[in-house]
Amino acid sequence: MPDQQIVRIGTRGSPLALYQARLVASQLSASSGGALKGEIITFKTTGDQLTTERLINSGGKGLFTREIDRAVDDGEVDIGVHSLKDVPSLLPEGQEIVAFPPRADPRDGFIGRPGIRRLQDLPEGATLGTASLRREAQALALRPDLNVIPFRGSVHTRLKKLEDGQADATFLAMAGLERLELAHLATPVPMADMLPAAAQGIIAVAARPDHMSAALKAALNGLDDAQTRHQAIAERAFLAELDGSCRTAMAAHLSLRDGGWHLRGEVLHPSGQQKWTAEATALLSATHTELAEIGRSVGQSIRKAAGGDLPVFEDA
């Protein structure tokens, strides 16, 4: 196609990030009737260079997006593709999340040594590997006897660490496992046991609208999924209200229930022995503004219940 427009897509270089970028490229091509062709440009972000220590020791959120954000601002790429849960509440000035493709399974997946399919089935004092403070606190709420150690790296890196016996079990997002065709390795964890991270399973396409062509804008509109956008708005408003960072264990999920929207949020003490939860509902016809408001209201309720100051993990 001689007049085919190239869309430069910025992404991290991990297998999961590349899958997500290629998915967006494929969807852009389909949405534009083949008029747009994605070109993948990979970046090694600050977060990718941290292989052992916790994110809270190096600045928290934004570590997986800054280099790509800069490339979008500089015009080096046309769009950035991220896992939304890695994206800070405040985007760089001039940037917007311009599309949310349909959300994948938001639940966590438990992967244990052979024969163990649930956290509750681990032997006493077993070792759990996770770099997620939320998962650590939620696991300790269920099993305070566990020994938790940091597990960093890509999906395949963490699976290799588990295979090598560095831990007895770990958690990975079901969405990522499904996208990499590895879901069979995990047991989905009920949300009643582990509420997922806000925006888990959502891909975000970020761009500067003032740099986008009309054809790209139209194609991105075709990618955008209304239900996923609703969930992203409410869950991210919850995080923003609590100044969500990698230092506080928090979770949120917006679901459809009884013909309307239902948001549940929670914050946990690092030990897992205290948990503050709140819920709010909205009509199915709720606007984006109203969905953001229930996100803020759930956050406000939790902050009030926790006495104003949220519990944080210390540097480790």
Protein Blocks (a to p, Z undefined) as FASTA:
>chain_A
ZZlccddddddfbfklmmmmmmmmmmmmmmnnopaccdddddddfklmpmkbcfklnnpa
hklmmmmmmmmmnomambdcddfklpcfbdcehiacfbdcddddfbdcddddehiabfkl
pcehiacddfbfklmmmmmmmmmmbccdddeddfklmmmmmmnopafbdcddfklmmmno
pmmmpccddfklmccdehihiacddddfklpcfklmmmmmmmpcfklmmmmmmmmmmmmm
nopafkbccddddddeehiacdddddddfklpaccdddddddfklcfklmmmmmmmmmmm
mmmmnoopacddddZZ
